[in-house]
């Protein structure tokens, strides 16, 4: 089972209970799933999907042969806002003073922000950053936190942060493993092709690799001694371009 699939399975119960609730960041450990609440739902988020291609120059043609080498992790970018409003009115100021006397700092935004920032650090048991899921509505992005940028924008007289924006970037997937599977049609995959009356090994190489000169790759994979004498109906193994 893949890394993100394992995360999704471990957090399934909690994710289902969060449907329709505020956004939350789940931290998936080996035996538990912790929640880091988001104070305000984001106004927007950005997901970037990428694929990896390689290109190889061909003689007598301006266009290179392009091979699909697989997909990369997707990127989630979201900005979160934290605001300690206890200092915005006289009554809240009195309450904040009482909290300072009793030692109650539950409204300290730096606590939550530091928890998020710590997700970029290596876990002592797994020797890698912890697995995470950002959940909000239909968004269930599973992966790990790549970076956390914090911009503090308001402070009290003692220098305690009151407001901050957190730019969170995650690497992972926003789809289940079954939705991410790709058909094996690119030249980096081994395939089987049946010879027909109007086909040749050169045409097959041109179609599969974008270069008729690659016919020897197919011939070698099928122990073909005479490329002009391939029976109609014979199934040929077309090896990966990377073999």
Biotite code that builds the C-alpha atoms (Angstrom):
import biotite.structure as struc

atoms = struc.array([
    struc.Atom([0.000, 0.000, 0.000], chain_id="A", res_id=1, res_name="UNK", atom_name="CA", element="C"),
    struc.Atom([1.342, 3.440, -0.946], chain_id="A", res_id=2, res_name="UNK", atom_name="CA", element="C"),
    struc.Atom([2.268, 6.176, 1.507], chain_id="A", res_id=3, res_name="UNK", atom_name="CA", element="C"),
    struc.Atom([-0.740, 8.405, 0.804], chain_id="A", res_id=4, res_name="UNK", atom_name="CA", element="C"),
    struc.Atom([-3.087, 5.411, 0.608], chain_id="A", res_id=5, res_name="UNK", atom_name="CA", element="C"),
    struc.Atom([-1.956, 4.373, 4.090], chain_id="A", res_id=6, res_name="UNK", atom_name="CA", element="C"),
    struc.Atom([-2.610, 7.891, 5.395], chain_id="A", res_id=7, res_name="UNK", atom_name="CA", element="C"),
    struc.Atom([-6.080, 7.944, 3.878], chain_id="A", res_id=8, res_name="UNK", atom_name="CA", element="C"),
    struc.Atom([-6.966, 4.553, 5.353], chain_id="A", res_id=9, res_name="UNK", atom_name="CA", element="C"),
    struc.Atom([-5.686, 5.504, 8.817], chain_id="A", res_id=10, res_name="UNK", atom_name="CA", element="C"),
    struc.Atom([-7.694, 8.730, 8.907], chain_id="A", res_id=11, res_name="UNK", atom_name="CA", element="C"),
    struc.Atom([-10.890, 7.491, 7.209], chain_id="A", res_id=12, res_name="UNK", atom_name="CA", element="C"),
    struc.Atom([-13.050, 7.520, 10.320], chain_id="A", res_id=13, res_name="UNK", atom_name="CA", element="C"),
    struc.Atom([-12.039, 11.004, 11.386], chain_id="A", res_id=14, res_name="UNK", atom_name="CA", element="C"),
    struc.Atom([-12.342, 12.372, 7.839], chain_id="A", res_id=15, res_name="UNK", atom_name="CA", element="C"),
    struc.Atom([-15.915, 11.113, 7.590], chain_id="A", res_id=16, res_name="UNK", atom_name="CA", element="C"),
    struc.Atom([-16.817, 12.785, 10.882], chain_id="A", res_id=17, res_name="UNK", atom_name="CA", element="C"),
    struc.Atom([-15.407, 16.100, 9.651], chain_id="A", res_id=18, res_name="UNK", atom_name="CA", element="C"),
    struc.Atom([-17.626, 16.406, 6.585], chain_id="A", res_id=19, res_name="UNK", atom_name="CA", element="C"),
    struc.Atom([-19.213, 19.851, 6.606], chain_id="A", res_id=20, res_name="UNK", atom_name="CA", element="C"),
    struc.Atom([-17.014, 21.072, 9.453], chain_id="A", res_id=21, res_name="UNK", atom_name="CA", element="C"),
    struc.Atom([-14.197, 23.615, 9.505], chain_id="A", res_id=22, res_name="UNK", atom_name="CA", element="C"),
    struc.Atom([-10.915, 22.893, 7.791], chain_id="A", res_id=23, res_name="UNK", atom_name="CA", element="C"),
    struc.Atom([-8.482, 20.811, 9.828], chain_id="A", res_id=24, res_name="UNK", atom_name="CA", element="C"),
    struc.Atom([-4.968, 19.454, 9.478], chain_id="A", res_id=25, res_name="UNK", atom_name="CA", element="C"),
    struc.Atom([-4.665, 15.806, 10.513], chain_id="A", res_id=26, res_name="UNK", atom_name="CA", element="C"),
    struc.Atom([-1.334, 14.418, 11.684], chain_id="A", res_id=27, res_name="UNK", atom_name="CA", element="C"),
    struc.Atom([-1.272, 10.654, 11.155], chain_id="A", res_id=28, res_name="UNK", atom_name="CA", element="C"),
    struc.Atom([1.009, 8.768, 13.537], chain_id="A", res_id=29, res_name="UNK", atom_name="CA", element="C"),
    struc.Atom([1.701, 5.062, 13.833], chain_id="A", res_id=30, res_name="UNK", atom_name="CA", element="C"),
    struc.Atom([-0.992, 4.567, 16.480], chain_id="A", res_id=31, res_name="UNK", atom_name="CA", element="C"),
    struc.Atom([-3.079, 7.758, 16.490], chain_id="A", res_id=32, res_name="UNK", atom_name="CA", element="C"),
    struc.Atom([-4.396, 10.655, 14.419], chain_id="A", res_id=33, res_name="UNK", atom_name="CA", element="C"),
    struc.Atom([-4.043, 14.137, 15.936], chain_id="A", res_id=34, res_name="UNK", atom_name="CA", element="C"),
    struc.Atom([-5.991, 17.192, 14.797], chain_id="A", res_id=35, res_name="UNK", atom_name="CA", element="C"),
    struc.Atom([-4.669, 20.720, 14.351], chain_id="A", res_id=36, res_name="UNK", atom_name="CA", element="C"),
    struc.Atom([-7.735, 22.963, 13.956], chain_id="A", res_id=37, res_name="UNK", atom_name="CA", element="C"),
    struc.Atom([-7.815, 25.858, 11.520], chain_id="A", res_id=38, res_name="UNK", atom_name="CA", element="C"),
    struc.Atom([-9.244, 29.025, 13.046], chain_id="A", res_id=39, res_name="UNK", atom_name="CA", element="C"),
    struc.Atom([-10.774, 30.317, 9.798], chain_id="A", res_id=40, res_name="UNK", atom_name="CA", element="C"),
    struc.Atom([-11.591, 28.426, 6.631], chain_id="A", res_id=41, res_name="UNK", atom_name="CA", element="C"),
    struc.Atom([-9.312, 29.504, 3.748], chain_id="A", res_id=42, res_name="UNK", atom_name="CA", element="C"),
    struc.Atom([-10.677, 31.819, 1.073], chain_id="A", res_id=43, res_name="UNK", atom_name="CA", element="C"),
    struc.Atom([-8.924, 29.784, -1.638], chain_id="A", res_id=44, res_name="UNK", atom_name="CA", element="C"),
    struc.Atom([-6.392, 27.046, -2.232], chain_id="A", res_id=45, res_name="UNK", atom_name="CA", element="C"),
    struc.Atom([-4.283, 25.946, -5.183], chain_id="A", res_id=46, res_name="UNK", atom_name="CA", element="C"),
    struc.Atom([-3.511, 22.396, -6.319], chain_id="A", res_id=47, res_name="UNK", atom_name="CA", element="C"),
    struc.Atom([-0.807, 21.776, -8.931], chain_id="A", res_id=48, res_name="UNK", atom_name="CA", element="C"),
    struc.Atom([-0.434, 18.419, -10.718], chain_id="A", res_id=49, res_name="UNK", atom_name="CA", element="C"),
    struc.Atom([2.728, 17.533, -12.630], chain_id="A", res_id=50, res_name="UNK", atom_name="CA", element="C"),
    struc.Atom([4.007, 14.811, -14.950], chain_id="A", res_id=51, res_name="UNK", atom_name="CA", element="C"),
    struc.Atom([7.591, 13.942, -15.895], chain_id="A", res_id=52, res_name="UNK", atom_name="CA", element="C"),
    struc.Atom([8.648, 13.619, -19.527], chain_id="A", res_id=53, res_name="UNK", atom_name="CA", element="C"),
    struc.Atom([11.984, 12.932, -21.171], chain_id="A", res_id=54, res_name="UNK", atom_name="CA", element="C"),
    struc.Atom([12.947, 13.776, -24.740], chain_id="A", res_id=55, res_name="UNK", atom_name="CA", element="C"),
    struc.Atom([15.425, 12.220, -27.105], chain_id="A", res_id=56, res_name="UNK", atom_name="CA", element="C"),
    struc.Atom([16.609, 13.808, -30.343], chain_id="A", res_id=57, res_name="UNK", atom_name="CA", element="C"),
    struc.Atom([16.026, 11.957, -33.622], chain_id="A", res_id=58, res_name="UNK", atom_name="CA", element="C"),
    struc.Atom([17.921, 12.167, -36.851], chain_id="A", res_id=59, res_name="UNK", atom_name="CA", element="C"),
    struc.Atom([16.086, 13.488, -39.904], chain_id="A", res_id=60, res_name="UNK", atom_name="CA", element="C"),
    struc.Atom([13.333, 14.943, -37.697], chain_id="A", res_id=61, res_name="UNK", atom_name="CA", element="C"),
    struc.Atom([13.051, 18.244, -35.898], chain_id="A", res_id=62, res_name="UNK", atom_name="CA", element="C"),
    struc.Atom([10.687, 16.885, -33.265], chain_id="A", res_id=63, res_name="UNK", atom_name="CA", element="C"),
    struc.Atom([12.272, 14.840, -30.456], chain_id="A", res_id=64, res_name="UNK", atom_name="CA", element="C"),
    struc.Atom([10.883, 11.507, -29.254], chain_id="A", res_id=65, res_name="UNK", atom_name="CA", element="C"),
    struc.Atom([8.978, 12.218, -26.042], chain_id="A", res_id=66, res_name="UNK", atom_name="CA", element="C"),
    struc.Atom([8.511, 9.581, -23.346], chain_id="A", res_id=67, res_name="UNK", atom_name="CA", element="C"),
    struc.Atom([6.221, 9.791, -20.330], chain_id="A", res_id=68, res_name="UNK", atom_name="CA", element="C"),
    struc.Atom([8.231, 8.871, -17.215], chain_id="A", res_id=69, res_name="UNK", atom_name="CA", element="C"),
    struc.Atom([5.417, 8.958, -14.685], chain_id="A", res_id=70, res_name="UNK", atom_name="CA", element="C"),
    struc.Atom([3.597, 11.384, -12.428], chain_id="A", res_id=71, res_name="UNK", atom_name="CA", element="C"),
    struc.Atom([4.936, 13.509, -9.604], chain_id="A", res_id=72, res_name="UNK", atom_name="CA", element="C"),
    struc.Atom([3.397, 14.364, -6.270], chain_id="A", res_id=73, res_name="UNK", atom_name="CA", element="C"),
    struc.Atom([0.772, 17.075, -6.448], chain_id="A", res_id=74, res_name="UNK", atom_name="CA", element="C"),
    struc.Atom([1.239, 20.350, -4.552], chain_id="A", res_id=75, res_name="UNK", atom_name="CA", element="C"),
    struc.Atom([-1.318, 22.001, -2.286], chain_id="A", res_id=76, res_name="UNK", atom_name="CA", element="C"),
    struc.Atom([-0.839, 25.691, -1.475], chain_id="A", res_id=77, res_name="UNK", atom_name="CA", element="C"),
    struc.Atom([-3.147, 27.344, 1.038], chain_id="A", res_id=78, res_name="UNK", atom_name="CA", element="C"),
    struc.Atom([-3.000, 30.433, 3.250], chain_id="A", res_id=79, res_name="UNK", atom_name="CA", element="C"),
    struc.Atom([-4.412, 30.179, 6.772], chain_id="A", res_id=80, res_name="UNK", atom_name="CA", element="C"),
    struc.Atom([-5.300, 33.138, 8.981], chain_id="A", res_id=81, res_name="UNK", atom_name="CA", element="C"),
    struc.Atom([-4.929, 33.196, 12.769], chain_id="A", res_id=82, res_name="UNK", atom_name="CA", element="C"),
    struc.Atom([-6.298, 36.036, 14.882], chain_id="A", res_id=83, res_name="UNK", atom_name="CA", element="C"),
    struc.Atom([-6.298, 36.406, 18.684], chain_id="A", res_id=84, res_name="UNK", atom_name="CA", element="C"),
    struc.Atom([-9.197, 38.805, 19.144], chain_id="A", res_id=85, res_name="UNK", atom_name="CA", element="C"),
    struc.Atom([-9.002, 38.916, 22.925], chain_id="A", res_id=86, res_name="UNK", atom_name="CA", element="C"),
    struc.Atom([-7.355, 42.333, 22.788], chain_id="A", res_id=87, res_name="UNK", atom_name="CA", element="C"),
    struc.Atom([-9.960, 43.963, 20.524], chain_id="A", res_id=88, res_name="UNK", atom_name="CA", element="C"),
    struc.Atom([-12.353, 45.091, 23.287], chain_id="A", res_id=89, res_name="UNK", atom_name="CA", element="C"),
    struc.Atom([-12.236, 46.210, 26.927], chain_id="A", res_id=90, res_name="UNK", atom_name="CA", element="C"),
    struc.Atom([-14.027, 43.091, 28.187], chain_id="A", res_id=91, res_name="UNK", atom_name="CA", element="C"),
    struc.Atom([-11.735, 40.783, 26.240], chain_id="A", res_id=92, res_name="UNK", atom_name="CA", element="C"),
    struc.Atom([-8.722, 42.706, 27.505], chain_id="A", res_id=93, res_name="UNK", atom_name="CA", element="C"),
    struc.Atom([-9.879, 42.141, 31.104], chain_id="A", res_id=94, res_name="UNK", atom_name="CA", element="C"),
    struc.Atom([-10.328, 38.442, 30.306], chain_id="A", res_id=95, res_name="UNK", atom_name="CA", element="C"),
    struc.Atom([-6.870, 38.254, 28.775], chain_id="A", res_id=96, res_name="UNK", atom_name="CA", element="C"),
    struc.Atom([-5.336, 39.788, 31.906], chain_id="A", res_id=97, res_name="UNK", atom_name="CA", element="C"),
    struc.Atom([-7.132, 37.169, 33.998], chain_id="A", res_id=98, res_name="UNK", atom_name="CA", element="C"),
    struc.Atom([-5.764, 34.456, 31.717], chain_id="A", res_id=99, res_name="UNK", atom_name="CA", element="C"),
    struc.Atom([-2.254, 35.821, 32.144], chain_id="A", res_id=100, res_name="UNK", atom_name="CA", element="C"),
    struc.Atom([-2.639, 35.687, 35.952], chain_id="A", res_id=101, res_name="UNK", atom_name="CA", element="C"),
    struc.Atom([-3.969, 32.116, 35.908], chain_id="A", res_id=102, res_name="UNK", atom_name="CA", element="C"),
    struc.Atom([-1.503, 31.008, 33.263], chain_id="A", res_id=103, res_name="UNK", atom_name="CA", element="C"),
    struc.Atom([-4.226, 30.155, 30.726], chain_id="A", res_id=104, res_name="UNK", atom_name="CA", element="C"),
    struc.Atom([-2.726, 30.775, 27.266], chain_id="A", res_id=105, res_name="UNK", atom_name="CA", element="C"),
    struc.Atom([-5.168, 28.607, 25.285], chain_id="A", res_id=106, res_name="UNK", atom_name="CA", element="C"),
    struc.Atom([-5.758, 31.521, 22.907], chain_id="A", res_id=107, res_name="UNK", atom_name="CA", element="C"),
    struc.Atom([-2.058, 31.893, 22.085], chain_id="A", res_id=108, res_name="UNK", atom_name="CA", element="C"),
    struc.Atom([-1.909, 31.628, 18.276], chain_id="A", res_id=109, res_name="UNK", atom_name="CA", element="C"),
    struc.Atom([1.792, 30.787, 18.339], chain_id="A", res_id=110, res_name="UNK", atom_name="CA", element="C"),
    struc.Atom([1.012, 27.407, 19.901], chain_id="A", res_id=111, res_name="UNK", atom_name="CA", element="C"),
    struc.Atom([-1.024, 26.269, 16.906], chain_id="A", res_id=112, res_name="UNK", atom_name="CA", element="C"),
    struc.Atom([1.346, 27.863, 14.417], chain_id="A", res_id=113, res_name="UNK", atom_name="CA", element="C"),
    struc.Atom([4.341, 26.153, 16.013], chain_id="A", res_id=114, res_name="UNK", atom_name="CA", element="C"),
    struc.Atom([2.525, 22.809, 15.757], chain_id="A", res_id=115, res_name="UNK", atom_name="CA", element="C"),
    struc.Atom([2.049, 23.357, 12.036], chain_id="A", res_id=116, res_name="UNK", atom_name="CA", element="C"),
    struc.Atom([5.661, 24.465, 11.550], chain_id="A", res_id=117, res_name="UNK", atom_name="CA", element="C"),
    struc.Atom([6.902, 21.359, 13.397], chain_id="A", res_id=118, res_name="UNK", atom_name="CA", element="C"),
    struc.Atom([5.360, 19.176, 10.678], chain_id="A", res_id=119, res_name="UNK", atom_name="CA", element="C"),
    struc.Atom([8.373, 19.970, 8.484], chain_id="A", res_id=120, res_name="UNK", atom_name="CA", element="C"),
    struc.Atom([10.681, 18.366, 11.051], chain_id="A", res_id=121, res_name="UNK", atom_name="CA", element="C"),
    struc.Atom([11.808, 14.741, 11.154], chain_id="A", res_id=122, res_name="UNK", atom_name="CA", element="C"),
    struc.Atom([9.867, 12.438, 13.451], chain_id="A", res_id=123, res_name="UNK", atom_name="CA", element="C"),
    struc.Atom([12.093, 10.590, 15.931], chain_id="A", res_id=124, res_name="UNK", atom_name="CA", element="C"),
    struc.Atom([10.464, 7.200, 15.328], chain_id="A", res_id=125, res_name="UNK", atom_name="CA", element="C"),
    struc.Atom([9.922, 7.191, 11.561], chain_id="A", res_id=126, res_name="UNK", atom_name="CA", element="C"),
    struc.Atom([13.010, 9.324, 10.741], chain_id="A", res_id=127, res_name="UNK", atom_name="CA", element="C"),
    struc.Atom([10.944, 11.433, 8.327], chain_id="A", res_id=128, res_name="UNK", atom_name="CA", element="C"),
    struc.Atom([8.366, 14.231, 8.599], chain_id="A", res_id=129, res_name="UNK", atom_name="CA", element="C"),
    struc.Atom([4.964, 12.991, 9.803], chain_id="A", res_id=130, res_name="UNK", atom_name="CA", element="C"),
    struc.Atom([2.222, 12.114, 7.343], chain_id="A", res_id=131, res_name="UNK", atom_name="CA", element="C"),
    struc.Atom([-0.559, 14.697, 7.156], chain_id="A", res_id=132, res_name="UNK", atom_name="CA", element="C"),
    struc.Atom([-3.968, 15.301, 5.611], chain_id="A", res_id=133, res_name="UNK", atom_name="CA", element="C"),
    struc.Atom([-5.581, 18.676, 4.964], chain_id="A", res_id=134, res_name="UNK", atom_name="CA", element="C"),
    struc.Atom([-9.339, 18.153, 5.104], chain_id="A", res_id=135, res_name="UNK", atom_name="CA", element="C"),
    struc.Atom([-12.016, 20.685, 4.187], chain_id="A", res_id=136, res_name="UNK", atom_name="CA", element="C"),
    struc.Atom([-15.255, 19.800, 2.480], chain_id="A", res_id=137, res_name="UNK", atom_name="CA", element="C"),
    struc.Atom([-14.485, 17.653, -0.564], chain_id="A", res_id=138, res_name="UNK", atom_name="CA", element="C"),
    struc.Atom([-10.743, 18.341, -0.232], chain_id="A", res_id=139, res_name="UNK", atom_name="CA", element="C"),
    struc.Atom([-8.812, 15.463, 1.326], chain_id="A", res_id=140, res_name="UNK", atom_name="CA", element="C"),
    struc.Atom([-5.169, 16.120, 0.476], chain_id="A", res_id=141, res_name="UNK", atom_name="CA", element="C"),
    struc.Atom([-2.848, 13.427, 1.887], chain_id="A", res_id=142, res_name="UNK", atom_name="CA", element="C"),
    struc.Atom([0.933, 13.708, 1.948], chain_id="A", res_id=143, res_name="UNK", atom_name="CA", element="C"),
    struc.Atom([3.460, 15.685, 3.942], chain_id="A", res_id=144, res_name="UNK", atom_name="CA", element="C"),
    struc.Atom([4.175, 19.343, 4.732], chain_id="A", res_id=145, res_name="UNK", atom_name="CA", element="C"),
    struc.Atom([6.897, 20.751, 2.498], chain_id="A", res_id=146, res_name="UNK", atom_name="CA", element="C"),
    struc.Atom([7.094, 24.300, 3.848], chain_id="A", res_id=147, res_name="UNK", atom_name="CA", element="C"),
    struc.Atom([5.455, 26.670, 6.321], chain_id="A", res_id=148, res_name="UNK", atom_name="CA", element="C"),
    struc.Atom([5.850, 30.432, 5.958], chain_id="A", res_id=149, res_name="UNK", atom_name="CA", element="C"),
    struc.Atom([4.517, 32.630, 8.780], chain_id="A", res_id=150, res_name="UNK", atom_name="CA", element="C"),
    struc.Atom([3.867, 36.372, 8.527], chain_id="A", res_id=151, res_name="UNK", atom_name="CA", element="C"),
    struc.Atom([3.027, 38.008, 11.885], chain_id="A", res_id=152, res_name="UNK", atom_name="CA", element="C"),
    struc.Atom([1.028, 41.188, 11.312], chain_id="A", res_id=153, res_name="UNK", atom_name="CA", element="C"),
    struc.Atom([-0.151, 42.450, 14.724], chain_id="A", res_id=154, res_name="UNK", atom_name="CA", element="C"),
    struc.Atom([1.282, 42.399, 18.270], chain_id="A", res_id=155, res_name="UNK", atom_name="CA", element="C"),
    struc.Atom([0.345, 43.511, 21.760], chain_id="A", res_id=156, res_name="UNK", atom_name="CA", element="C"),
    struc.Atom([2.534, 45.881, 23.781], chain_id="A", res_id=157, res_name="UNK", atom_name="CA", element="C"),
    struc.Atom([4.644, 43.022, 25.089], chain_id="A", res_id=158, res_name="UNK", atom_name="CA", element="C"),
    struc.Atom([5.379, 41.772, 21.577], chain_id="A", res_id=159, res_name="UNK", atom_name="CA", element="C"),
    struc.Atom([3.029, 38.792, 21.722], chain_id="A", res_id=160, res_name="UNK", atom_name="CA", element="C"),
    struc.Atom([1.697, 38.008, 18.221], chain_id="A", res_id=161, res_name="UNK", atom_name="CA", element="C"),
    struc.Atom([-2.025, 38.647, 17.818], chain_id="A", res_id=162, res_name="UNK", atom_name="CA", element="C"),
    struc.Atom([-2.492, 38.048, 14.106], chain_id="A", res_id=163, res_name="UNK", atom_name="CA", element="C"),
    struc.Atom([-0.640, 35.954, 11.551], chain_id="A", res_id=164, res_name="UNK", atom_name="CA", element="C"),
    struc.Atom([-0.992, 34.430, 8.107], chain_id="A", res_id=165, res_name="UNK", atom_name="CA", element="C"),
    struc.Atom([0.473, 30.986, 7.476], chain_id="A", res_id=166, res_name="UNK", atom_name="CA", element="C"),
    struc.Atom([1.421, 29.941, 3.941], chain_id="A", res_id=167, res_name="UNK", atom_name="CA", element="C"),
    struc.Atom([1.210, 26.138, 3.996], chain_id="A", res_id=168, res_name="UNK", atom_name="CA", element="C"),
    struc.Atom([2.604, 23.998, 1.162], chain_id="A", res_id=169, res_name="UNK", atom_name="CA", element="C"),
    struc.Atom([2.043, 20.245, 1.047], chain_id="A", res_id=170, res_name="UNK", atom_name="CA", element="C"),
    struc.Atom([3.222, 17.507, -1.306], chain_id="A", res_id=171, res_name="UNK", atom_name="CA", element="C"),
    struc.Atom([0.931, 14.548, -1.884], chain_id="A", res_id=172, res_name="UNK", atom_name="CA", element="C"),
    struc.Atom([-2.270, 13.550, -3.649], chain_id="A", res_id=173, res_name="UNK", atom_name="CA", element="C"),
    struc.Atom([-5.846, 14.768, -3.747], chain_id="A", res_id=174, res_name="UNK", atom_name="CA", element="C"),
    struc.Atom([-7.141, 11.493, -5.241], chain_id="A", res_id=175, res_name="UNK", atom_name="CA", element="C"),
    struc.Atom([-7.464, 7.879, -4.180], chain_id="A", res_id=176, res_name="UNK", atom_name="CA", element="C"),
    struc.Atom([-4.875, 5.437, -5.498], chain_id="A", res_id=177, res_name="UNK", atom_name="CA", element="C"),
    struc.Atom([-7.444, 3.843, -7.833], chain_id="A", res_id=178, res_name="UNK", atom_name="CA", element="C"),
    struc.Atom([-8.098, 7.240, -9.451], chain_id="A", res_id=179, res_name="UNK", atom_name="CA", element="C"),
    struc.Atom([-4.379, 7.882, -9.983], chain_id="A", res_id=180, res_name="UNK", atom_name="CA", element="C"),
    struc.Atom([-3.626, 4.751, -12.007], chain_id="A", res_id=181, res_name="UNK", atom_name="CA", element="C"),
    struc.Atom([-2.728, 5.445, -15.637], chain_id="A", res_id=182, res_name="UNK", atom_name="CA", element="C"),
    struc.Atom([-3.208, 3.239, -18.702], chain_id="A", res_id=183, res_name="UNK", atom_name="CA", element="C"),
    struc.Atom([0.020, 1.552, -19.770], chain_id="A", res_id=184, res_name="UNK", atom_name="CA", element="C"),
    struc.Atom([0.179, 3.142, -23.207], chain_id="A", res_id=185, res_name="UNK", atom_name="CA", element="C"),
    struc.Atom([3.386, 5.205, -23.067], chain_id="A", res_id=186, res_name="UNK", atom_name="CA", element="C"),
    struc.Atom([6.751, 3.969, -24.414], chain_id="A", res_id=187, res_name="UNK", atom_name="CA", element="C"),
    struc.Atom([8.186, 3.501, -20.928], chain_id="A", res_id=188, res_name="UNK", atom_name="CA", element="C"),
    struc.Atom([5.869, 0.498, -20.436], chain_id="A", res_id=189, res_name="UNK", atom_name="CA", element="C"),
    struc.Atom([6.275, -3.018, -21.785], chain_id="A", res_id=190, res_name="UNK", atom_name="CA", element="C"),
    struc.Atom([3.410, -3.956, -24.119], chain_id="A", res_id=191, res_name="UNK", atom_name="CA", element="C"),
    struc.Atom([2.326, -6.765, -26.458], chain_id="A", res_id=192, res_name="UNK", atom_name="CA", element="C"),
    struc.Atom([1.415, -6.109, -30.094], chain_id="A", res_id=193, res_name="UNK", atom_name="CA", element="C"),
    struc.Atom([0.086, -8.504, -32.739], chain_id="A", res_id=194, res_name="UNK", atom_name="CA", element="C"),
    struc.Atom([1.525, -8.369, -36.262], chain_id="A", res_id=195, res_name="UNK", atom_name="CA", element="C"),
    struc.Atom([-0.993, -7.747, -39.041], chain_id="A", res_id=196, res_name="UNK", atom_name="CA", element="C"),
    struc.Atom([-0.782, -7.951, -42.815], chain_id="A", res_id=197, res_name="UNK", atom_name="CA", element="C"),
    struc.Atom([-0.209, -4.221, -43.234], chain_id="A", res_id=198, res_name="UNK", atom_name="CA", element="C"),
    struc.Atom([2.290, -3.807, -40.373], chain_id="A", res_id=199, res_name="UNK", atom_name="CA", element="C"),
    struc.Atom([6.048, -4.155, -40.106], chain_id="A", res_id=200, res_name="UNK", atom_name="CA", element="C"),
    struc.Atom([8.546, -4.059, -37.280], chain_id="A", res_id=201, res_name="UNK", atom_name="CA", element="C"),
    struc.Atom([9.699, -0.631, -38.483], chain_id="A", res_id=202, res_name="UNK", atom_name="CA", element="C"),
    struc.Atom([6.153, 0.763, -38.412], chain_id="A", res_id=203, res_name="UNK", atom_name="CA", element="C"),
    struc.Atom([5.686, -0.726, -34.951], chain_id="A", res_id=204, res_name="UNK", atom_name="CA", element="C"),
    struc.Atom([8.873, 0.966, -33.684], chain_id="A", res_id=205, res_name="UNK", atom_name="CA", element="C"),
    struc.Atom([7.785, 4.289, -35.182], chain_id="A", res_id=206, res_name="UNK", atom_name="CA", element="C"),
    struc.Atom([4.355, 4.006, -33.570], chain_id="A", res_id=207, res_name="UNK", atom_name="CA", element="C"),
    struc.Atom([5.533, 2.906, -30.134], chain_id="A", res_id=208, res_name="UNK", atom_name="CA", element="C"),
    struc.Atom([8.834, 4.815, -29.778], chain_id="A", res_id=209, res_name="UNK", atom_name="CA", element="C"),
    struc.Atom([8.495, 7.597, -32.327], chain_id="A", res_id=210, res_name="UNK", atom_name="CA", element="C"),
    struc.Atom([11.602, 6.298, -34.099], chain_id="A", res_id=211, res_name="UNK", atom_name="CA", element="C"),
    struc.Atom([11.655, 3.488, -36.713], chain_id="A", res_id=212, res_name="UNK", atom_name="CA", element="C"),
    struc.Atom([15.343, 2.878, -35.922], chain_id="A", res_id=213, res_name="UNK", atom_name="CA", element="C"),
    struc.Atom([14.291, 1.365, -32.608], chain_id="A", res_id=214, res_name="UNK", atom_name="CA", element="C"),
    struc.Atom([13.112, -1.777, -34.462], chain_id="A", res_id=215, res_name="UNK", atom_name="CA", element="C"),
    struc.Atom([16.196, -3.617, -33.197], chain_id="A", res_id=216, res_name="UNK", atom_name="CA", element="C"),
    struc.Atom([14.945, -3.192, -29.628], chain_id="A", res_id=217, res_name="UNK", atom_name="CA", element="C"),
    struc.Atom([11.792, -5.118, -30.548], chain_id="A", res_id=218, res_name="UNK", atom_name="CA", element="C"),
    struc.Atom([13.715, -7.677, -32.609], chain_id="A", res_id=219, res_name="UNK", atom_name="CA", element="C"),
    struc.Atom([16.122, -8.425, -29.768], chain_id="A", res_id=220, res_name="UNK", atom_name="CA", element="C"),
    struc.Atom([13.279, -8.764, -27.253], chain_id="A", res_id=221, res_name="UNK", atom_name="CA", element="C"),
    struc.Atom([11.580, -11.364, -29.462], chain_id="A", res_id=222, res_name="UNK", atom_name="CA", element="C"),
    struc.Atom([14.697, -13.202, -30.784], chain_id="A", res_id=223, res_name="UNK", atom_name="CA", element="C"),
    struc.Atom([13.864, -12.173, -34.347], chain_id="A", res_id=224, res_name="UNK", atom_name="CA", element="C"),
    struc.Atom([16.678, -12.988, -36.794], chain_id="A", res_id=225, res_name="UNK", atom_name="CA", element="C"),
    struc.Atom([14.962, -11.807, -39.993], chain_id="A", res_id=226, res_name="UNK", atom_name="CA", element="C"),
    struc.Atom([12.763, -8.696, -39.584], chain_id="A", res_id=227, res_name="UNK", atom_name="CA", element="C"),
    struc.Atom([11.278, -9.341, -43.045], chain_id="A", res_id=228, res_name="UNK", atom_name="CA", element="C"),
    struc.Atom([9.973, -12.756, -42.023], chain_id="A", res_id=229, res_name="UNK", atom_name="CA", element="C"),
    struc.Atom([7.581, -12.175, -39.134], chain_id="A", res_id=230, res_name="UNK", atom_name="CA", element="C"),
    struc.Atom([4.383, -14.258, -39.415], chain_id="A", res_id=231, res_name="UNK", atom_name="CA", element="C"),
    struc.Atom([1.037, -12.462, -39.396], chain_id="A", res_id=232, res_name="UNK", atom_name="CA", element="C"),
    struc.Atom([-0.638, -13.018, -36.031], chain_id="A", res_id=233, res_name="UNK", atom_name="CA", element="C"),
    struc.Atom([2.603, -13.326, -34.085], chain_id="A", res_id=234, res_name="UNK", atom_name="CA", element="C"),
    struc.Atom([2.470, -11.483, -30.771], chain_id="A", res_id=235, res_name="UNK", atom_name="CA", element="C"),
    struc.Atom([5.532, -9.328, -30.249], chain_id="A", res_id=236, res_name="UNK", atom_name="CA", element="C"),
    struc.Atom([6.823, -8.066, -26.941], chain_id="A", res_id=237, res_name="UNK", atom_name="CA", element="C"),
    struc.Atom([7.457, -4.307, -27.141], chain_id="A", res_id=238, res_name="UNK", atom_name="CA", element="C"),
    struc.Atom([9.909, -3.546, -24.305], chain_id="A", res_id=239, res_name="UNK", atom_name="CA", element="C"),
    struc.Atom([10.053, -0.332, -22.348], chain_id="A", res_id=240, res_name="UNK", atom_name="CA", element="C"),
    struc.Atom([12.106, 2.426, -23.924], chain_id="A", res_id=241, res_name="UNK", atom_name="CA", element="C"),
    struc.Atom([14.076, 2.421, -20.642], chain_id="A", res_id=242, res_name="UNK", atom_name="CA", element="C"),
    struc.Atom([15.073, -1.274, -20.865], chain_id="A", res_id=243, res_name="UNK", atom_name="CA", element="C"),
])
